[in-house]
Amino acid sequence: MQASGLILHVRVTPNAGRDAIMGVESRDDGTSVLRVRVAAVPDKGKANAALMALLARALDVPKSSLSLVSGETGRIKALAVKGDADLLAARARALA
């Protein structure tokens, strides 16, 4: 969590049948990520754009509040979400 928002770690499955948030996954290294499926293909940023749109709707924030911190071409990504940290953390917990 940051003072002006939070960092959200996600595991994205592109080319899925539908856009959906699948819940929290515990990784082998002890970290937890939010599992997300998007129907978009991983080509020219389409899957990343679909991920941002889905999470913006789910967190009830504008798409401009989200930015990709790391993982542009990988399945594991870190996203910065600008806004009230406590409110965003509560909304993120509700997604799990």
N, C-alpha and C positions, 0 to 999 in steps of 0.2 A: 504494500500500500504506500502511496505517496501523498504528500500534503495536498496536491492539486488533482488527485485522481488515483488510479491504481494500474498495476501491471497485471494483465490476464494472460496466463499460459494456456495454450490450446493445442490439441492434436486434431488436425484436419484430415478428413477423408474426402478427396475430391471425386468427381465423376460418380457420385452416389445417385440413387434413385430419386432422392428428395433432399431438401434442406431441412436439417433437424439438429437440435442440441440433444446429445445422447446421455449427458451426465458427466460425472467426475470419474477419472481413471487414475488409479495409483500405479505409478511406473516402478520398474525394478530398482531404480536408484533412490527410491523413497519420495520422489516428488509427485505432486498431483497435477493433472491437467484436465481441462474441460474438453470432452470429446465432442466434435462437431462434424457433421456430414453436410456437404454441399453438392448440388447437382452439377455445378459448373465444372468444366474441364480445366486442368492445370496448365493453361496455355495463355501466355501474354498477360498474366495477372488476373485472369477471369475468376479463378477460384478464390484468390485473395479478396477481390472486390465483393464476391458473393458472401464470403465469411464476414467481412466488415458490415455489410448490409444486414445480415442475419443477426449479428451481435448488437448492432445499433438498435434494431427493433426490439430485441429481447431485453436490453438494458434500458430502453426508453431514452436514448440519447441521440443527438444528430450524428450522422455518419462522419461529419467533420471532427467530432470529438475523439475518434479512433485513429490511431496511427500504428503502423507496423514497426516494432522495435527490432526484432530479429526473426529469422526463419523465412525469408522471402520465397525461397525455392524448396524449403523442407516441409515436412508434415508437422513438426513441432514449431510453434510460433509464439512469440511474445508480443502482446498488443498493449499499448498505452491507451488508457481511457481517461480523458479529461473530465473533471467535474468534482462534485462533493464526494470525497473518499468514503465516508461512512455510508452514504446513500448508495453509492455504486457497489460497495462491498456487500450490502444487504441484498441488492438486486442480483449480484453474482452468486451469492449463496443460494438464492431462490432457484437459480437455474440448475443447481446440482440436484 
